[in-house]
Amino acid sequence: MSSNMIEKPQIVSREEWLAARTNLLAKEKHFTRERDALAAERRRMPWLAVEKQYEFEGPKGKASLLDLFEGRRQLIVYRAFFEPGVFGWPDHACRGCSLGADQLSHLSHLNARDTTLAYASRAPQPDIERLKARMDWKMPWYTITDSFDTDFDVDEWHGTNAFIRDGDKIFRTYFINNRGDEAMGSVWSYLDITALGRQEDWEDSPAGYPQTAPYKWWNWHDEYGSSASPDPKWVEVSDNALVTLRLKD
């Protein structure tokens, strides 16, 4: 499209541009605080007990919903639309689901917050493994074999369910679909829909929720678990960053 065909905004001086940007930034910061408040309210959502036993097929055979947690406290399950009859089958999953899968951040960062992300579809495991290899996707991806998708409001298309466990007891804590799934992909967007949130001490969370200082738990994705405590040099860097950000806010 030629630039002559669009309605161009006003052309201004640097000072006028900075003033406009400052005005918009104030609104963006307000939006961020509102988003934080919504996440705080989400952490106070009631939990729904999962009483039914569900069975999936995975790369290593049969798996229960509890198995999908991989020993972690929280689980996020994205129901991707990949099965016979879907546009692109059998070479591709749904285009929207595929675009979302391409946006996934490295899963180790979620894992460091005691959270597992898994995909689930009705496609058989050989098709899922072939698709993952073709698209270079690394997430755990299971085959739905029962009414899991129907019971959790994603009998077709796509949706993201969040769960938490207390020992072997599982609870559904949140659900998004439609345009809500468009925002997913970053570690922050996923943590913000979980019951425990980002687990950082600035968050407004119920008493007793696990929380640590921001920044300090961050690590290179190949070095999580290499040390029981944060690197002292990184603690110094993150402390300086925290002070700088607070002064700017």
N, C-alpha and C positions, 0 to 999 in steps of 0.2 A: 504494500500500500504506500502510495506517495505521501510524504509529509504534508503536502499541500492539501490533502483531502481531510485531514483531521483538524478539529477546532483547537488551536493552540492556546495554552494558558498565557497570562500576561507575562511579558519579559520585563524583569526588574533589575535593580542594582543589587550588589552583594549585600548591602545593609538591609534592604527591603526583603531579600531572600532569607537572610538570617532571622529577621523579625518574624516572618511567616513560619519558618521552621520552628522557632521557639514557641510560638503560639500553638502549633500542632503538637509539639513535644509535650506540652502541659496536658493536652487531651489524651495523648498516648500513655502518659504516666498514670493518669486517672483510670484509663482502661486496664492497665496492668494491675492496679490496686483492686479494681473490681473483680478481675480474674482471680486474684489471690483470695478475695473474700468468697467467691464461688467455690474455689477449691477447699477452703476451710469449712464451708457448709457441706460440701460433698463428703468430707472426712467425718461428718456427724450424721450421715445417712444411716438409717437402720440396716441391719444385715438380714439376709434371707437364708435360712438354713437349706442346704442341698441334701435332701433325704434320699434321693434316688441314686443308684449305682450306675455309672456310665462306663462304657467300654470303647476304647479306640484301638486302631491298628497303628503301630509305629514302625520305625526301621528295625527295632529289636523285637517286634511281636506285639502281643496284646498289652494294653496299658489302661489303667483306670484314670479317672480325673485326678485323683490324689497323686498318681505317678507323674502327671504332667507338671506338677509343682517342682519336680526334681529336687525335693528336699527343702526348698525355700518357703518362706512364709506367705508370699503373695504370688498370684498367677493371673496373667492377662491372656485371654484367648481371643484371637481374631478369626472369625469364620470367613474364609476366603471363598469366593465363588469359582470353584474349579471342579467340574464334573461333566458327564455326558450331557449334551444339550446346550452348554454354555458357549457363547460365541468365542471362537478360537480353539475349542476342544478338537483334538487332544494336545495340540502343540502349545497352547497358551491357556492361562487362566484369564478371567475377566480383566479387561484392560484397566479398569479403575483399581481393582485389587492389585494388579501388577504394578501400577504406578505407585501405589502405597507401599508395596513391598520394596521397591527400589529406593524409598526414602528412609528405610530403617537405619537408625544409628546402631553402632556396635553394641551387641547385646550384653557384653561384659559390664557395661556401666549400669544397666538395670539390675543385673545379677548382684552387683556390689551393694545394691539397696535391698537385697533379699527378695528380689522379684524376678519371676520367669515370664518370658513372653513366648507363646506358642501359637502356631497357625493350625487350623483344622478345616478340612473339606471332606466332601463325599467321594472324591477321586481315590482310586486304589493307590497303595503305596508305590508300586512301580512307576505309575504316571507322575506321582508327586516327586519322587527322586529324580526322574528324568527332567521334569520341569525345573527343579532346583539347580540341577547341574547346568542346564541350558542358560538359565538366567543368573547364575552365580549367586544364589540366595543361600544363606547359612542358617536360617531360623529352624527350630524344631517344628515339624509339620506332620500332623496326625490325620488319619482317616476316621471320619465319623461313621459308626456302625449301628447307631440306635437313634433315639429321639432327642439327642443332645441339642441339635440345632433348633428343632421345633420348640423344645422346652425353654430355650433361652432366647427366643424371639428372633432367630436368624434362620428360618427354614428355607430362605432363599436370599440372594444378594449377599450382603455383608453386614457385619456388626462386631463390636468389641465388648466382651464381658470381662469384668474384674472380679476376682475371687480372693478370699483370704482363708487361711486354715488355722485352727486351734487344735494342735495335735492331729488327729485323723478326721476331725470335724471340719467340713468345708462350708463356707458361706459366700453367697453372691453379694457383692457390695456396690456394683455400679454397671451401667450398660449405656453405650452410645451406638448410633448407626447414622445412616444418611450423611449429611454434611459434617456431622461430628467426627466421622472417620477421616475427613480431609485434613484435619489438624494433627493427626497422629504421625509418628515417625521419630520424633526426637525423644531422648530420655526424659526430658521435662514434661512433655505432653502425656507420656504414659504414666509417669509417677503422679501427675496431678489428678488422674482419674482413679487412683488407688485409694484404699482406705487409710493407708499410712502416709500418703503424700510423698514429698521429697525427703522427709525425715531430717529436716534441718531446723536448727533452733530458732530461726526467725519466724517460722510458720505458726499460725494460730491453730493448734491441735488440741484434742482432749488430753486431760492429764494422763501421764504414764506412757504416752506414745513415744516410740524410739526416736531420738533426735540427736544429731551431731552438728558441729559447726559447719557452715557452708565452706566450700572449696577444699577443705582439708582431706575429705574422703576421695576427691578426684584422683585418678591415676591414668597412666597410659594403659590402653586396653590389654596389653600383653604382660602387665606387671601387677594386676590385682592379685592379692593373696601372697605376693612375694615377701611382704613384711606385715607384722601384726600391728604396727603403728605407722603413722604418716612419716615420711622423710622429713627430718628437721629443717632442711633447706627449703622444702616446699611449704612447710608451715610458715616460715618467715616470709616467703613470697606471697602466700595467700593472706597472711595478716596485713601486709602492706596494701594488697589489692582491696581488702575489705575496708580499710580506713579510707582509701582513695574514693571508692564507690560511695561510701556514706557521706563524704564531704561533697560529692557532686549531686547527690540526690536531693 
